């Protein structure tokens, strides 16, 4: 029988073990014949392999082999099993088609689509009473997590959730082999979460259904929980040497055990196990080859993934790989490697962020930031991320997710005097790429695009840079390439959304004041300043100005946004998905310019979302600002910008007119200066 994937191999093993056990428990020849007739898995190589394992165990224990030898001889004489694609799905297996589709998608590394299919398959199987298909779908969801974004934040909780459902399903159909596989996945989640009651219960249940594998798991658990590095290493090495005790399921757990061993020994062979020593010297040739394989694996998944949650999870897990690879090369090659891992979620069209329930949870938390409201918000955000992962493939655009730009391509897009400073280290211009500071190498007054390091997003650009150059910050080089390919357009039409809830009278005055500087202006205030107005009309405006309350959730920055009419929320992901052609977007909202790099290398922040949506330039404050001062500052800024079309010069001019204050300093420029 042809086996096309890891999951298919595991399912074939489970079916074969179930069939062999049913045959061994037959009460007589007639019942045995009926089992042979209705169980096609008895004709598979997996069934013969399982009987061979039983014979090996019996021989090691000094037991009689006669019955087992006769059983193996009988199975070897059965006609071979047909190819899976030539057989109809077994009766009662409502999820067979979904499982097959998910395997095909996983074979193409289209993980978000596979995940969505598996969730639907599990739900449909549960409703149809097909517990076996439900259990296999939940088990495949576990393996998907372990093979892609583990150990990204939240992954262990998701692993425990799917494993628990698989355990429940297989317990009800009394499929001990599949139940053992599900319990192993639940055991990993319990270990990672440090949930001692769950760990104790799971080990006890695993010992009942998988006595042969229990010595392995007891050893593995003791190794993971030990504080003695030498003991941990010895125990994990024993686990690797004796992985055959797990049967065909060993292919799932050997990599996990290897990862644990890598962490314990400092060997830089896998993902987050890369040691700090790599920062001082390049990886070895052998390790570099392994790192390139891992990066290629991440790229295959990213090429078909439009889920921001999945991209951020991949960045969390694979950032050490890209950082190590960048140390293997220099100059443009190093920047190209890092760009492949920089803010990739911004290049994909992510799913819409908000719904009524989530809006209510955020409003309650902002109004009353108690432990209870915080807990409810955390749960709500976790559930919404799960839905976003499942729904992302439904908004798939034609073709694959855009690939990151290369330094060579970017240089061809730069004007003669332009320069790009990456992470404060690499300076790129039309002539090439060098390392070091900007001093003396960029002409005064030139455009300087800055890709900050992770720690620099919360602070204003250095004053000496803004004094000498027209500076604009960008999340990555790929967003910059889009901006450079978007020609500047005259600013003649303005859309302003101001004072949506009546609590910002200065913001209402601000909206009316800036509207006077443009030939054609539309201003929405109060109940008219809704998220739908923005989504419907922002795309056609040359300039968009939003004067309202902003909210920033430090623990969940990708769920920040703006508060509009009647408390309705314009979410970060909604901003990202609303196409713009605006030359300029101004956010007169507290904290609206706040951005940060999440674990890994994924920038989140409203300015980056607006640039990714098509805006050429964004101006926004990093912290809370004074309403009255902001109104005057924006009036100065827009008057100058409407005349010149030069945002950096206009912002500097407005700042000089107002004098240095915290409000003036807070406003930063993102994108084209």
C-alpha positions in Angstrom: 0.0 0.0 0.0 1.4 3.4 -0.9 1.8 5.8 2.0 1.8 9.5 1.0 2.3 11.3 4.3 3.1 11.0 8.0 -0.5 11.4 8.9 -1.6 8.7 6.4 1.0 6.4 7.8 -0.2 6.9 11.3 -3.8 6.3 10.4 -2.9 3.1 8.5 -1.0 2.0 11.6 -4.0 2.7 13.8 -6.5 0.9 11.5 -4.2 -2.1 11.2 -3.7 -2.4 15.0 -7.5 -2.1 15.6 -8.2 -4.8 13.0 -5.5 -7.3 14.3 -6.8 -6.9 17.9 -10.4 -7.5 16.6 -9.2 -10.7 14.9 -7.3 -11.9 17.9 -10.4 -11.4 20.1 -12.7 -13.4 17.7 -14.6 -16.1 19.6 -14.3 -18.7 16.9 -13.6 -19.4 13.2 -16.8 -17.9 12.0 -16.3 -14.6 13.8 -12.7 -14.5 12.7 -13.8 -14.9 9.0 -16.2 -12.1 9.4 -13.5 -9.8 10.9 -11.2 -10.7 7.9 -14.1 -9.8 5.5 -15.0 -6.4 7.0 -11.5 -5.2 8.0 -9.5 -4.4 4.9 -6.6 -3.1 7.0 -5.7 -6.8 7.8 -4.4 -6.9 4.2 -1.9 -4.0 4.7 1.8 -4.2 5.5 1.0 -2.3 8.7 -0.9 -5.3 10.0 2.0 -7.7 9.3 4.4 -5.3 10.9 2.3 -5.1 14.1 2.1 -8.9 14.4 5.8 -8.9 13.9 6.2 -6.5 16.9 4.0 -8.8 19.0 6.2 -11.8 18.1 9.3 -9.9 19.0 7.8 -8.9 22.4 6.6 -12.5 23.0 10.1 -13.9 22.2 11.7 -11.4 24.5 9.4 -12.5 27.3 9.8 -16.2 26.7 6.1 -16.7 25.7 4.8 -19.2 23.2 5.0 -18.0 19.6 2.8 -20.7 17.9 -0.5 -18.7 17.7 1.2 -15.5 16.6 3.3 -17.3 13.9 0.1 -18.9 12.6 -1.6 -15.5 12.6 1.3 -13.9 10.6 1.3 -16.8 8.1 -2.5 -16.3 7.6 -2.2 -12.6 7.1 0.6 -13.0 4.6 -1.6 -15.1 2.4 -4.4 -12.5 2.2 -4.8 -10.6 -1.2 -3.0 -7.2 -0.9 -5.0 -4.1 -0.1 -5.9 -1.8 -3.1 -4.5 1.7 -3.4 -6.4 4.1 -1.1 -7.6 6.2 -4.0 -9.3 3.2 -5.6 -11.4 2.4 -2.6 -14.6 4.0 -1.4 -14.6 5.6 2.0 -15.6 3.2 4.7 -19.3 3.4 5.7 -19.9 5.7 8.6 -16.7 7.7 8.0 -18.3 11.1 7.4 -14.9 12.9 7.5 -12.9 10.7 5.2 -12.9 13.2 2.3 -11.9 16.1 4.7 -9.0 14.1 6.1 -7.8 13.2 2.6 -8.1 16.8 1.5 -6.2 18.0 4.6 -3.4 15.5 3.9 -3.0 16.8 0.3 -2.9 20.4 1.5 -0.3 19.6 4.2 1.8 17.9 1.5 1.9 21.3 -0.2 2.7 23.1 3.1 -0.6 25.0 2.8 -1.1 24.8 6.5 -3.8 27.5 7.1 -6.1 25.8 4.5 -5.4 22.4 6.0 -6.1 23.7 9.4 -9.5 25.2 8.3 -10.4 21.9 6.5 -9.5 19.9 9.6 -11.6 22.1 11.9 -14.6 21.8 9.6 -14.0 18.0 9.3 -13.8 17.6 13.1 -17.1 19.6 13.6 -18.9 17.7 10.8 -17.7 14.3 12.1 -18.8 15.3 15.6 -22.3 16.2 14.4 -22.5 13.0 12.3 -21.4 10.8 15.2 -18.3 9.7 13.3 -16.0 9.7 16.3 -13.1 8.0 14.5 -12.8 10.7 11.9 -13.3 13.4 14.5 -10.4 12.0 16.5 -8.1 11.7 13.5 -8.9 15.3 12.5 -8.2 16.6 16.0 -5.0 14.5 16.1 -3.8 16.0 12.8 -4.5 19.5 14.2 -2.2 18.5 17.1 0.5 17.4 14.7 0.1 20.5 12.5 0.9 22.7 15.6 3.9 20.5 16.6 5.3 20.6 13.0 4.8 24.4 12.3 4.4 27.1 14.9 5.3 25.2 18.1 6.4 26.7 20.5 4.8 30.0 19.5 2.7 31.8 22.2 -0.7 30.1 22.7 0.3 26.9 20.8 0.4 24.7 23.9 -3.1 25.7 24.9 -4.3 24.9 21.4 -2.4 21.6 21.4 -4.1 20.7 24.7 -7.5 21.6 23.4 -7.3 19.5 20.2 -5.6 16.6 22.0 -8.3 16.5 24.7 -11.0 16.3 22.0 -9.1 13.5 20.2 -8.8 11.6 23.5 -12.6 12.0 24.1 -13.4 10.7 20.6 -11.2 7.7 20.7 -12.2 6.8 24.2 -15.8 6.5 23.1 -15.0 4.2 20.1 -12.6 2.1 22.3 -9.7 2.5 19.8 -6.8 2.1 22.2 -4.1 2.6 19.7 -5.5 5.9 18.5 -6.3 6.8 22.1 -2.6 6.2 23.0 -1.5 8.6 20.2 -3.9 11.3 21.4 -2.8 10.9 25.0 0.8 11.3 24.0 0.0 14.7 22.4 -1.9 15.7 25.5 1.1 14.7 27.6 3.3 17.0 25.6 0.9 19.9 26.2 0.6 19.1 29.9 4.4 19.1 30.2 4.8 22.4 28.4 2.0 24.1 30.4 3.3 22.7 33.7 -0.1 21.3 34.5 0.7 18.7 37.1 -2.8 17.3 37.6 -3.3 16.9 33.9 0.1 15.4 33.5 -0.6 12.8 36.3 -4.0 11.9 34.9 -2.6 11.6 31.3 0.3 9.3 32.3 -2.1 7.1 34.2 -4.4 6.7 31.3 -1.5 6.2 28.9 -0.1 3.4 31.0 -3.4 1.5 30.6 -3.6 1.7 26.8 0.1 1.7 26.0 2.0 -0.5 28.5 4.7 -1.2 26.0 5.5 2.5 25.5 5.2 3.6 29.1 8.9 3.1 30.1 9.7 5.5 27.3 7.3 8.1 28.4 8.2 7.8 32.1 11.8 8.3 31.1 11.0 11.3 28.8 8.9 13.0 31.5 11.6 12.5 34.2 14.2 13.9 31.8 12.2 17.0 31.0 11.4 17.7 34.6 14.9 17.2 35.9 17.2 20.1 36.9 20.3 17.9 36.4 21.6 18.6 32.9 23.7 15.5 32.8 20.8 13.3 33.9 18.5 14.9 31.4 20.9 14.3 28.5 21.4 10.7 29.5 17.7 10.0 29.7 16.9 11.7 26.4 19.6 9.8 24.7 18.0 6.6 26.0 14.7 7.8 24.6 16.2 8.3 21.2 17.8 4.8 21.3 14.6 3.2 22.3 12.1 5.1 20.2 11.0 1.9 18.5 8.9 1.2 21.6 6.5 3.8 20.2 5.9 1.8 17.0 5.1 3.9 13.9 4.2 6.9 16.2 8.0 7.3 16.8 8.3 9.4 13.7 6.2 12.1 15.5 8.2 12.1 18.7 11.8 11.6 17.7 12.1 15.2 16.4 10.5 16.4 19.7 13.0 14.4 21.7 15.8 15.7 19.5 14.7 19.2 20.2 14.7 18.7 23.9 18.1 17.1 23.7 19.4 20.1 21.7 18.1 22.5 24.4 19.7 20.4 27.1 23.1 20.1 25.5 23.3 23.5 23.8 23.7 21.8 20.4 22.5 24.3 17.7 20.5 21.9 15.6 16.9 23.1 15.9 15.1 26.4 16.0 14.9 28.0 19.4 17.7 25.7 20.6 20.2 27.8 18.8 22.7 28.9 21.5 23.7 32.4 22.3 27.3 31.6 21.2 26.2 31.8 17.6 26.0 35.6 18.0 29.8 35.7 18.2 30.7 33.4 15.3 29.1 32.1 12.1 27.5 28.6 12.2 29.5 25.7 10.8 28.9 24.6 7.2 26.9 21.6 8.4 24.7 23.7 10.6 24.3 26.3 7.9 22.9 23.6 5.6 20.4 22.6 8.2 19.4 26.2 8.8 18.8 26.7 5.1 16.5 23.7 5.1 14.5 25.0 8.0 14.2 28.5 6.4 13.1 26.9 3.2 10.4 25.0 5.1 9.2 28.3 6.7 9.1 30.0 3.2 7.0 27.2 1.7 4.4 27.7 4.4 4.5 31.5 4.2 4.1 31.5 0.4 0.5 30.3 0.8 -0.4 31.8 4.2 -2.6 34.9 4.6 -3.2 34.5 8.3 -1.4 37.1 10.4 -1.6 34.8 13.4 0.3 32.0 11.5 2.9 34.5 10.1 3.5 35.8 13.6 3.8 32.2 15.0 6.3 31.3 12.3 8.3 34.4 13.0 8.4 33.5 16.7 9.7 30.0 16.0 12.0 30.6 13.0 13.7 34.0 13.9 16.8 32.3 15.4 17.2 30.5 12.1 17.2 33.6 10.0 19.4 35.5 12.4 22.0 32.7 12.3 21.8 32.5 8.5 22.4 36.2 8.3 25.7 35.7 10.1 26.8 33.2 7.5 26.9 36.0 4.9 27.4 39.8 4.7 26.2 43.0 3.1 23.2 42.7 0.8 23.0 38.9 1.2 22.6 39.3 5.0 19.9 42.0 4.6 18.1 39.7 2.1 18.0 36.9 4.6 16.6 39.1 7.4 14.0 40.6 5.0 12.6 37.2 4.5 11.6 37.2 8.1 10.6 40.9 8.5 7.0 41.8 9.1 5.6 39.2 6.7 2.1 39.5 8.0 1.9 43.0 6.6 2.4 41.6 3.1 -0.6 39.2 3.4 -4.2 40.3 3.4 -5.3 39.2 6.9 -8.8 38.4 8.1 -11.1 41.1 9.5 -10.5 41.6 13.2 -13.6 42.7 14.9 -17.0 41.5 15.9 -19.7 42.7 18.2 -18.6 40.5 21.1 -15.0 41.5 20.9 -15.9 45.2 20.6 -17.8 44.9 23.9 -15.0 43.2 25.6 -12.5 45.9 24.6 -14.9 48.7 25.6 -15.4 47.1 29.0 -11.7 46.6 29.6 -10.8 50.2 28.5 -13.6 51.6 30.8 -12.9 49.2 33.7 -9.4 47.6 33.5 -10.1 45.0 36.2 -8.6 41.5 36.4 -12.0 40.1 35.5 -12.4 42.2 32.4 -8.8 41.6 31.4 -9.4 37.8 31.7 -12.5 38.0 29.5 -10.7 40.1 26.9 -7.8 37.6 26.8 -10.1 34.7 26.3 -12.0 36.6 23.6 -8.9 37.5 21.7 -7.6 33.9 21.8 -10.9 32.6 20.4 -10.8 35.3 17.7 -7.3 34.4 16.7 -8.4 30.8 16.2 -11.3 32.0 14.0 -8.9 34.2 12.0 -6.6 31.3 11.3 -9.5 29.2 10.0 -11.0 32.0 7.9 -7.9 33.5 6.3 -7.8 31.2 3.3 -11.3 32.3 2.3 -10.0 35.8 1.4 -7.1 34.4 -0.6 -6.3 36.6 -3.5 -5.2 35.3 -6.9 -1.7 33.9 -6.8 0.6 33.5 -3.8 1.4 35.9 -1.0 3.9 38.5 -2.3 7.6 37.6 -1.8 10.0 39.9 0.1 12.0 42.3 -2.0 15.7 41.9 -2.4 18.3 44.6 -1.9 19.2 44.5 -5.6 15.6 45.2 -6.5 15.2 48.0 -3.9 18.3 49.8 -5.1 16.9 50.0 -8.6 13.8 51.8 -7.2 15.7 54.4 -5.2 16.2 58.0 -6.4 19.8 59.2 -6.9 20.0 60.9 -3.5 17.8 58.4 -1.5 19.3 56.2 1.3 17.9 53.5 3.5 19.2 52.7 7.0 18.5 49.1 8.1 18.6 48.3 11.9 21.1 51.2 12.4 23.8 49.0 10.7 23.4 48.8 6.9 23.1 51.8 4.6 21.7 51.2 1.2 21.7 53.6 -1.8 21.9 53.5 -5.5 25.7 52.7 -5.4 25.5 49.7 -3.1 25.4 48.7 0.6 27.8 49.6 3.3 28.0 49.3 7.1 28.2 52.1 9.6 26.4 55.4 10.5 24.9 57.9 8.1 27.2 60.7 9.0 28.8 62.4 5.9 27.5 59.7 3.5 24.0 61.1 2.7 23.5 64.5 1.2 21.7 67.1 3.5 18.0 67.3 2.7 17.9 63.9 1.0 15.2 61.3 1.8 16.4 58.8 4.5 14.2 55.8 5.0 14.8 54.0 8.3 14.0 50.4 9.1 14.4 50.5 12.9 15.5 47.7 15.2 13.0 46.2 17.6 13.8 48.5 20.4 13.6 51.7 18.4 9.9 51.7 17.5 8.8 53.2 20.8 11.1 56.3 20.6 11.1 59.3 18.2 13.7 59.4 15.4 17.0 61.0 16.5 16.7 64.8 16.3 20.0 65.2 14.4 18.6 63.0 11.7 15.3 64.8 11.3 17.2 68.1 11.3 19.5 67.1 8.4 17.3 64.7 6.3 13.7 64.1 5.4 13.2 60.9 7.5 10.5 58.3 7.2 10.2 55.0 9.1 9.1 51.8 7.4 8.4 48.3 8.9 10.5 46.5 6.2 12.1 46.9 2.8 9.2 45.2 1.0 6.7 47.9 2.2 9.3 50.5 1.2 9.5 49.0 -2.3 5.7 49.4 -2.6 5.9 53.1 -1.6 8.7 53.8 -4.0 6.6 52.3 -6.8 3.6 54.5 -5.9 3.9 57.9 -7.7 3.2 61.0 -5.6 -0.2 62.4 -6.3 -1.6 66.0 -5.8 -3.4 66.4 -2.6 -6.8 67.9 -3.6 -9.4 65.8 -1.8 -9.6 65.2 2.0 -11.7 62.8 4.1 -11.8 63.7 7.8 -13.3 61.7 10.6 -13.4 63.8 13.8 -14.9 63.7 17.3 -17.0 60.6 16.8 -18.4 60.3 20.3 -18.7 64.0 21.3 -15.9 63.8 23.9 -13.2 65.6 21.8 -14.5 69.2 21.0 -11.0 70.2 19.9 -10.9 67.3 17.5 -14.1 68.5 15.9 -12.5 71.9 15.5 -9.4 70.1 14.1 -11.4 68.3 11.4 -13.1 71.5 10.3 -9.8 73.5 10.3 -7.8 71.1 8.2 -10.7 70.8 5.7 -10.2 74.4 4.7 -6.9 73.7 3.1 -8.1 71.4 0.4 -10.2 72.0 -2.7 -12.6 69.2 -2.0 -13.3 68.0 1.6 -15.7 65.7 3.4 -15.8 65.8 7.2 -17.8 63.3 9.3 -18.4 64.0 13.0 -20.5 62.6 15.8 -22.8 59.7 14.8 -21.7 60.0 11.2 -18.1 59.2 12.0 -18.5 55.4 11.7 -16.1 52.6 10.7 -18.3 51.9 7.7 -17.7 55.5 6.5 -14.0 54.9 6.7 -14.1 51.6 4.9 -16.4 52.9 2.1 -14.7 56.3 1.4 -11.1 56.3 2.6 -10.0 54.5 -0.6 -10.9 57.4 -2.8 -9.3 60.3 -0.8 -5.9 61.9 -1.4 -5.6 62.8 2.3 -7.3 61.0 5.2 -7.3 62.7 8.6 -8.7 60.8 11.7 -9.1 62.8 14.9 -10.5 60.5 17.6 -9.6 58.2 20.5 -7.0 55.5 19.8 -6.5 52.4 22.0 -3.4 50.3 22.3 -3.4 46.9 24.1 0.2 46.3 25.2 -0.4 42.5 25.7 -2.2 42.2 22.3 -0.9 45.1 20.1 -2.3 43.5 16.9 -5.8 44.1 18.4 -5.3 47.8 18.8 -7.3 50.4 16.8 -9.5 53.5 16.8 -12.8 54.3 18.6 -15.4 55.8 16.3 -19.1 56.7 16.5 -21.2 55.0 19.2 -18.1 53.3 20.6 -17.6 51.2 17.4 -14.1 50.1 16.8 -11.9 50.3 13.7 -9.5 47.4 14.3 -5.9 47.1 13.3 -6.7 44.3 10.8 -9.6 46.3 9.4 -7.2 49.1 8.7 -4.8 46.7 7.0 -7.5 45.3 4.8 -9.1 48.6 3.6 -7.3 49.5 0.3 -6.0 53.1 0.1 -4.5 55.3 -2.6 -3.9 58.2 -0.2 -0.8 60.3 -0.5 -1.1 61.0 3.3 -3.0 59.6 6.3 -2.8 61.6 9.6 -3.9 60.0 12.9 -4.7 62.6 15.4 -5.3 60.0 18.1 -3.4 59.2 21.2 -1.0 56.2 20.9 -2.0 55.7 17.2 1.7 55.7 16.1 2.7 53.2 18.7 4.2 50.1 17.2 6.4 47.3 18.3 8.1 44.1 17.2 6.4 41.0 18.6 8.4 37.9 19.6 10.3 37.2 16.4 10.4 40.0 13.8 6.8 40.9 13.2 6.0 44.6 13.4 2.4 45.6 14.5 1.1 49.1 14.6 -1.4 51.3 12.8 1.1 53.2 10.7 2.5 50.0 9.2 -1.0 48.7 8.6 -1.9 51.9 6.7 1.3 51.8 4.6 0.6 48.1 3.8 -2.9 49.1 2.8 -1.6 51.6 0.2 -1.0 54.9 2.0 2.2 56.6 0.9 2.9 58.6 4.1 1.4 58.3 7.6 1.8 60.8 10.5 0.8 59.7 14.0 1.7 60.2 17.7 3.7 57.7 19.8 2.0 58.7 23.0 -0.9 60.6 24.5 -1.2 64.1 23.1 -2.9 67.4 24.1 -6.1 67.9 22.1 -5.9 71.7 21.8 -2.2 71.7 20.9 -2.8 68.9 18.3 -5.5 71.0 16.7 -3.1 73.9 16.2 -0.2 71.7 15.1 -2.4 70.0 12.5 -3.7 73.3 11.2 -0.1 74.5 10.6 0.9 71.1 9.1 -2.0 70.8 6.6 -1.7 74.5 5.4 1.9 73.9 4.5 1.4 70.4 3.1 -1.5 71.4 0.8 0.9 74.0 -0.7 4.0 71.9 -1.0 3.1 68.2 -0.9 6.2 67.6 1.2 5.1 65.9 4.5 8.5 65.8 6.3 9.1 69.5 5.5 5.6 70.4 6.6 5.8 68.5 9.9 9.1 70.3 10.6 7.6 73.6 9.7 4.6 73.1 12.0 6.8 72.0 14.8 8.9 75.1 14.5 5.8 77.3 14.5 4.5 75.6 17.7 7.7 75.2 19.6 9.1 72.1 21.2 6.5 70.3 23.4 5.7 66.7 24.2 2.8 66.8 21.8 4.9 68.1 18.9 7.6 65.5 19.5 5.1 62.7 19.7 4.1 63.0 16.0 6.3 60.9 13.8 6.4 60.3 10.1 6.1 56.8 8.6 6.6 56.0 4.9 7.6 58.6 2.2 8.9 61.8 3.7 
